[in-house]
Amino acid sequence: MMSVENIKEMLNEIGLPYEYDHFSTHNWIEPPFIVWRIPESDNFHADGITYAKIDVLNIELYSDEKDWNNEKKIEDILDKYGITYDKTGEYLDSEKMYEVLYEMEV
């Protein structure tokens, strides 16, 4: 299990601004930026005991244009930390931004 400090350390290496869950109106910035969250856990348990605590970590890259370079940076950092991930992407018409979502367990 990665600690919040470890996650932030990893995100710092990417070099983009980031916030947990969302940027609010008082700290809104222009893309590209990252939002990360831990929406749930996928713990391993048996016999009434949690043997391994596993958090689901989502890292979302937001950009005005398709951002191949920052996607590669994120993927290189995840590879460096030995983290396997799934990646999906879409254009958010309502936000006029691209979102690339990386889902992983840490």
N, C-alpha and C positions, 0 to 999 in steps of 0.2 A: 504494500500500500504506500503510495506517495503522499507525503504531507503537503499541506497547502504551501509551505515554504519551498518545497522541492518543485512543485508545479510552477510557482512564480519564478523561481530560478530558471527553469526551462523556458518559460515564456519570455523572460528577459533576453535570452540568447537569440530569440527571433528578431528582436529589435523593433517591434511595432508597439504602439500604445495598446493597452489592454485593461479590461475591467471585469470583475466578476458579475455575471448575469446581464448587465446592461450599463450603458452610459446614460446618465440622467440629463435633464435639461441644463443643469448648472455645470456639467463637465462634458458636454457634447463636443466631439471633435470631428473633423472631416476624415473620411476613409482614405487609405486603408487602416483598419484597426481590427483588434481581436476581442471577442467576448468569450469567456470560458465559464463553465458551470459544472457542478456535480449534481445531476438531476435525480440520481438514484444509486442504489448499491446492488451488487449481484454477488452477495456473500456465499461462501461455501459452508454448509452446516449439515450436521447429522447428529443423531442421538441427543438432540436438544442443546448442542454446542455449536457455536460459530467457530469453525476451524480457520477460515481465512476471510478477512475483511477486504472486500474488493469494491472500490468505487467506480462508477461509470463516469468518465470525464468526457465532456464535449468541448471542443475548441472550434469556434466559428470565426472564419475570416470574412470580413465585409470589405468590398471595394467597389468603386465606381465602374471600373472596367474589369474584364477577366484578368486576374493577377497571377500569371504563371510564375513569376519570380518569387513572390511571397509564398505561393503554394509550395514551391520547391524548398524554400527556407524552412517552412514548417515541417515538411516531410523529412528533410535532412536531420532536423533536431529530433524528431520522433524516432528516426532510425538510430541516431547517436545514443539515445536513451534506451534503445531496445524495446520500444513500445510498438505493438502491432495496432493497426487502426483500420477503420473503414471510412471511406470518403464519399460524400455526395455533394452535389452542387446544384444551385438553381439561381435564376434571376428573380428577384423579388420586385415585381412591377410596382407594388404599392410604395416601396421604399426607394425605387430606382437604383438598386444596388445588387451586386452579386453576393451570394452567400455560399461559402464552401464550408461544409461541416465535417469535422473529423471526430469520429466516435471511437472510444477506446476504454479499456478497463485498466485501472492502476491500483 
